[in-house]
């Protein structure tokens, strides 16, 4: 089964378009975990913090299994803990897989052919260390730097989300450059690369990142250019996006959008048990973006 | 001392613009190292291969110390070995630092603010796991996603190379899009971001990746737009670039270009001692792109 269909199955099974971002901001961790690295520095700090990250993710994943289709670990937050952070990330991906939650590795990689092959092996391949179900990639170096991932799309049912349109303050500089805008050029490339995988279900394995603050007109144009693509929509919650903003890119069948939230659901303002608070915040998020 | 000046000092001290890419292609390793992971799979394979990578890099680094200003590990080749690969990368960066060789981490990261901060900590910061001297970043998400690295540029003498113009087959799709071309828009952003660090020596800490196959006219225009920037030029050797192609972006003072070669110097056709062959290949490369 291709990734487009696997994600459809997961969204329909859980009844929600919610994707929980696993961005372990250490400074927002529950106090009981913070104590574990108190006073440590260097490698000792990173080892202790990585163990805390692993524990944090285990607590979160076991509580949200069956309730959301996917999680999205942001690789930067693991890499800042070095080798120990990567080990925690490997363990997190393994646990999510065991719990039946799809893993979208937020890596935003973009590099030439032989390097892209190495990233595909690092992040997606079933015999690699992470074996994620999908990953984010950058289009800046062109379609030939995305093609090296396609064998895993075809043979292992893996997926991609190409950075088409983000909505951070400086995003327009290059993404809105030219006529048509560069983001639209990237969108057409996403469509071209994803077409072979869209045949069976009409949902392709090559999706697009489209930020929640993208204007309604622009989202409409991007949807027309990428009729088969899943949109991964960051920006819900802490970044200000509301349900209606995030859902603008949905297709007429109600599918095609996966909404990501991280800080607002991982670190809700809480009194009492922090894990129960995460569980409530995720449940509320999942209801808000129900299918 | 800022990175622009640190790189100038290293280039002048070694008398060459050569940067050795540390891309450990396992299938090209000497037979004595390949034997170490023979028959292994999964984590056992990755652990054994990472140990071989560490050994390989140690052999290379100790032979080239003092002869080239910088090395450029490509992160993908370490990440495909998971946590063990990251440990080998940490060890490689530490050894290069001890040997007085600058480390340019070829990471090509590009992400929004809090994530960029985490990548800065992961890759550049002196109290992080790699503590590289410089790294490559993507401009696709805009200047505000490069700004989070600037505190380390200012406070720790770190450097950046922004992906302005690559010369892989599909690179023109976005980089040549629009009028002016998007690559030139990115170049102006590099200039803007680097200007504060260019004050002392006239060489900025924010450089640009400009592929060896970029046309002479385009290189000239990019140099005009980025008069203070170091150009990191990939594509020498195995990728077909020759000395004259790589040197097109040099400033009138002869500085401003760092030429990267990886496969052609790490894995030269060799009979006899593979390490002596690497040493000869690096020496020949260093002479070819002598200052």
Interface residues (C-beta under 8 A of the other chain):
Chain A: X23 X25 X41 X42 X43 X46 X74 X76 X77 X79 X80 X81 X82 X83 X84 X85 X86 X87 X90 X108 X109 X110 X111 X112 X113 X114 X115 X116 X118 X119 X121 X122 X123 X127 X128 X129 X130 X138 X139 X140 X141 X142 X143 X144 X145 X163 X166 X168 X169 X170 X171 X172 X173 X174 X175 X177 X178 X179 X182 X185 X186 X189
Chain B: X23 X25 X41 X42 X43 X46 X74 X76 X77 X79 X80 X81 X82 X83 X84 X85 X86 X87 X90 X108 X109 X110 X111 X112 X113 X114 X115 X116 X118 X119 X121 X122 X123 X127 X128 X129 X130 X138 X139 X140 X141 X142 X143 X144 X145 X163 X166 X168 X169 X170 X171 X172 X173 X174 X175 X177 X178 X179 X182 X185 X186 X189
